[in-house]
Amino acid sequence: MMFLNQKKLFALLVFGAAGSGKSAIANAILAVWPDQFTYISTGDLCREEVAREDLTGEKETRRLKIDTQMKKPGGLVDTEIVNELFIEKIKTAVKLGKHILIDGYGRTLGQAAKLDSLLYENDVEFVGLLYAHTPAETCVQRMTINRAQDHSEKGMLVRDEDKDETTARAKVMKFFTEIINVLPFYQGKGKVYEIDGTKKLNEVQLSVVGIVKDILKTNEERFNNILEDVRKMDSLLPIERWDKQTLIKYLRSLT
């Protein structure tokens, strides 16, 4: 069976308030393993969809709806639409045989439960949450003066709302309000990796790379052990006669 030779796919979440340094976490992973991960940012999903020019029918109608909603004050897009785009992205990653790096999803209990179900349905294992732990005040400072200066030096456009301290503080506090309820959910799984977002960039990157290396190694060792168990079972029932769903069910029973 060809799929027996495929690697076991897993998903990593990146958490952190705006200005916490979570982008540094994602960028470090993608820089070291660019071909092994699909990066899914909920902030980018809608913008990417609006920019597409190859859509027709219902998907084109959805694109226009997203565009309209993003242009309204606040720029909020319906949760159902965001979920649809997220599911499509997950399925694409699975087809490509890539691990999944998720930024911005799973920040509410409802999303966390939906993510659990979605990953299970696609035979993707949740292996951890990388949490950029940074004080709220530091995040606000980075979002205003520091961010505006950095972007200006690079000739990049800075939205007015990102320069405003009141707006920046509201964004940061919204994140901390959300994770009060959902962080214990992930801590209960024993898979939360806290990363000090106040450290220097290279220190953050080294910490992240070390964590992901260990996860990749553990994932490969576990999957190899499972495959060995399956091969032993071959003496009782030849693997060639196993249908995919039966084998997936058996693999899950071993993890």
C-alpha positions as CSV (number, residue, x, y, z in Angstrom):
1,M,0.0,0.0,0.0
2,M,1.6,3.3,-1.1
3,F,0.2,5.4,1.7
4,L,2.2,3.2,4.3
5,N,5.3,5.0,3.1
6,Q,3.9,8.5,3.7
7,K,5.1,10.4,6.8
8,K,2.7,11.0,9.7
9,L,1.5,14.6,9.3
10,F,1.2,16.9,12.3
11,A,0.0,20.4,13.1
12,L,1.7,23.1,15.2
13,L,-0.1,26.2,16.4
14,V,1.6,29.6,16.9
15,F,0.0,31.8,19.6
16,G,0.8,35.4,20.6
17,A,-0.6,38.8,20.7
18,A,0.1,41.3,18.0
19,G,3.7,42.5,18.7
20,S,4.5,39.5,20.8
21,G,7.1,38.1,18.3
22,K,5.0,35.2,17.0
23,S,5.9,36.1,13.5
24,A,9.6,35.5,14.4
25,I,8.5,32.0,15.6
26,A,6.7,31.2,12.3
27,N,9.5,32.7,10.2
28,A,12.2,30.7,12.0
29,I,10.3,27.4,11.2
30,L,9.7,28.2,7.6
31,A,13.3,29.4,7.1
32,V,14.7,26.0,8.3
33,W,12.0,23.7,6.9
34,P,10.5,25.6,3.9
35,D,9.4,22.4,2.1
36,Q,8.0,20.5,5.1
37,F,5.4,23.0,6.3
38,T,2.3,24.7,5.0
39,Y,1.8,28.0,6.8
40,I,-1.8,29.0,7.4
41,S,-2.4,32.5,8.8
42,T,-6.1,33.4,9.4
43,G,-5.0,37.0,8.8
44,D,-3.8,36.2,5.3
45,L,-6.6,33.8,4.3
46,C,-9.2,36.4,3.4
47,R,-6.7,38.8,1.8
48,E,-5.4,36.0,-0.4
49,E,-8.9,35.0,-1.4
50,V,-9.9,38.5,-2.4
51,A,-6.7,38.8,-4.5
52,R,-7.6,35.7,-6.6
53,E,-8.7,36.1,-10.1
54,D,-9.4,32.5,-11.1
55,L,-12.7,31.9,-9.2
56,T,-16.1,31.3,-10.6
57,G,-19.6,30.5,-9.4
58,E,-20.2,30.2,-5.7
59,K,-16.5,30.7,-4.8
60,E,-16.5,34.0,-6.8
61,T,-19.6,35.1,-5.0
62,R,-17.9,34.2,-1.7
63,R,-14.8,36.2,-2.8
64,L,-16.9,39.3,-3.4
65,K,-18.7,39.0,-0.1
66,I,-15.3,38.8,1.7
67,D,-14.1,41.9,-0.2
68,T,-17.2,43.8,0.9
69,Q,-16.9,42.8,4.5
70,M,-13.2,43.6,4.7
71,K,-13.9,47.2,3.5
72,K,-16.4,47.8,6.3
73,P,-15.3,49.4,9.6
74,G,-13.5,46.8,11.6
75,G,-13.0,44.6,8.5
76,L,-14.5,41.5,10.2
77,V,-15.4,38.6,7.9
78,D,-18.1,36.0,8.8
79,T,-16.8,33.2,11.0
80,E,-18.4,30.6,8.7
81,I,-16.4,32.0,5.7
82,V,-13.1,32.0,7.6
83,N,-13.8,28.4,8.7
84,E,-14.5,27.4,5.1
85,L,-11.2,28.9,3.9
86,F,-9.3,27.3,6.8
87,I,-10.7,23.8,6.0
88,E,-9.8,24.2,2.4
89,K,-6.2,25.1,3.3
90,I,-5.9,22.2,5.7
91,K,-7.0,19.7,3.0
92,T,-4.6,21.2,0.5
93,A,-1.7,20.8,2.9
94,V,-2.7,17.1,3.5
95,K,-2.8,16.4,-0.2
96,L,0.7,17.9,-0.5
97,G,1.9,15.8,2.3
98,K,3.1,18.7,4.4
99,H,3.0,19.4,8.1
100,I,0.8,22.4,9.1
101,L,1.8,25.6,10.9
102,I,-1.2,27.5,12.0
103,D,-1.2,31.1,13.1
104,G,-4.3,32.8,14.4
105,Y,-6.8,29.9,14.6
106,G,-7.9,28.0,17.7
107,R,-8.0,31.1,19.9
108,T,-11.5,30.4,21.2
109,L,-12.8,27.2,22.7
110,G,-15.2,26.8,19.7
111,Q,-12.3,27.1,17.3
112,A,-10.1,24.7,19.4
113,A,-12.8,22.0,19.3
114,K,-13.4,22.5,15.6
115,L,-9.6,22.3,14.9
116,D,-9.4,19.1,17.0
117,S,-12.2,17.5,14.9
118,L,-10.8,18.8,11.6
119,L,-7.3,17.5,12.2
120,Y,-8.6,14.1,13.4
121,E,-10.8,13.8,10.2
122,N,-7.7,14.4,8.1
123,D,-5.4,12.1,10.1
124,V,-3.2,15.0,11.2
125,E,-1.8,15.0,14.8
126,F,-1.8,18.1,16.9
127,V,1.7,18.1,18.5
128,G,2.0,21.4,20.2
129,L,1.3,25.1,20.7
130,L,4.2,27.5,20.4
131,Y,3.2,30.5,22.7
132,A,5.1,33.8,22.4
133,H,4.8,34.8,26.0
134,T,5.3,38.6,26.0
135,P,4.0,41.3,28.4
136,A,1.0,43.3,27.1
137,E,2.8,46.6,27.5
138,T,5.8,45.4,25.4
139,C,3.4,44.3,22.6
140,V,1.7,47.7,22.6
141,Q,5.1,49.5,22.4
142,R,6.2,47.3,19.5
143,M,2.9,47.9,17.6
144,T,3.1,51.7,17.8
145,I,6.4,53.5,17.8
146,N,8.8,50.7,17.1
147,R,6.6,49.2,14.3
148,A,6.0,52.5,12.6
149,Q,9.7,53.4,12.6
150,D,10.8,50.0,11.4
151,H,8.2,49.9,8.5
152,S,9.0,53.5,7.6
153,E,12.7,52.7,7.3
154,K,11.9,49.9,4.9
155,G,9.6,52.0,2.8
156,M,6.5,49.9,3.9
157,L,3.0,51.3,4.4
158,V,1.9,51.4,8.0
159,R,-1.9,51.6,8.6
160,D,-3.0,54.5,10.7
161,E,-4.7,52.1,13.1
162,D,-1.4,50.4,13.8
163,K,0.2,53.7,14.9
164,D,-2.6,54.5,17.4
165,E,-1.9,53.3,20.9
166,T,-5.5,53.0,21.9
167,T,-6.2,50.7,18.9
168,A,-3.0,48.7,19.5
169,R,-3.9,48.2,23.2
170,A,-7.4,47.1,22.3
171,K,-6.0,44.4,19.9
172,V,-3.5,43.2,22.5
173,M,-6.0,43.0,25.3
174,K,-8.5,41.2,23.1
175,F,-5.9,38.4,22.6
176,F,-5.2,38.1,26.3
177,T,-9.0,38.0,27.0
178,E,-9.4,35.2,24.5
179,I,-6.6,33.0,25.7
180,I,-7.8,33.1,29.4
181,N,-10.3,30.4,28.4
182,V,-8.5,28.5,25.7
183,L,-4.9,28.2,27.0
184,P,-5.9,25.8,29.7
185,F,-7.4,23.6,27.0
186,Y,-4.1,23.2,25.4
187,Q,-2.2,23.0,28.7
188,G,-4.4,20.1,29.5
189,K,-3.0,18.3,26.5
190,G,0.5,18.9,27.9
191,K,1.7,20.4,24.6
192,V,2.2,24.1,25.3
193,Y,5.7,25.4,24.6
194,E,6.2,28.9,26.1
195,I,8.8,31.0,24.3
196,D,10.0,34.3,25.9
197,G,9.1,36.9,23.4
198,T,11.2,39.5,25.1
199,K,14.5,37.9,24.2
200,K,16.7,38.9,21.3
201,L,15.5,37.7,17.9
202,N,18.3,35.1,17.4
203,E,17.6,33.7,20.9
204,V,14.0,33.2,20.0
205,Q,14.8,31.6,16.7
206,L,17.3,29.1,18.3
207,S,14.7,28.2,20.9
208,V,12.0,27.6,18.3
209,V,14.3,25.6,16.0
210,G,15.3,23.4,18.9
211,I,11.7,22.6,19.9
212,V,10.6,21.8,16.4
213,K,13.7,19.6,15.8
214,D,12.7,17.5,18.8
215,I,9.1,17.3,17.6
216,L,10.2,16.2,14.1
217,K,12.5,13.5,15.6
218,T,9.9,12.2,18.0
219,N,7.2,12.1,15.3
220,E,9.5,10.1,12.9
221,E,10.5,7.6,15.6
222,R,6.9,7.1,16.7
223,F,5.7,6.6,13.1
224,N,8.5,4.1,12.4
225,N,7.6,2.1,15.5
226,I,3.9,2.1,14.4
227,L,4.9,0.9,10.9
228,E,7.0,-1.9,12.4
229,D,4.0,-3.0,14.4
230,V,1.8,-3.0,11.3
231,R,4.4,-5.2,9.5
232,K,4.3,-7.7,12.3
233,M,0.5,-7.8,11.9
234,D,1.1,-8.7,8.3
235,S,1.5,-12.3,9.3
236,L,-2.1,-12.4,10.6
237,L,-3.6,-10.4,7.7
238,P,-1.6,-9.3,4.7
239,I,-1.3,-5.5,4.6
240,E,-2.3,-5.5,0.9
241,R,-5.7,-6.7,2.0
242,W,-6.3,-3.8,4.5
243,D,-8.4,-1.0,3.2
244,K,-7.2,2.5,4.1
245,Q,-9.9,3.3,6.8
246,T,-9.1,0.0,8.6
247,L,-5.4,0.7,8.7
248,I,-5.9,4.3,9.8
249,K,-8.1,3.1,12.6
250,Y,-5.5,0.6,13.7
251,L,-2.7,3.3,13.5
252,R,-4.7,5.6,15.7
253,S,-5.2,2.8,18.3
254,L,-1.4,2.6,18.7
255,T,-0.8,6.4,19.2
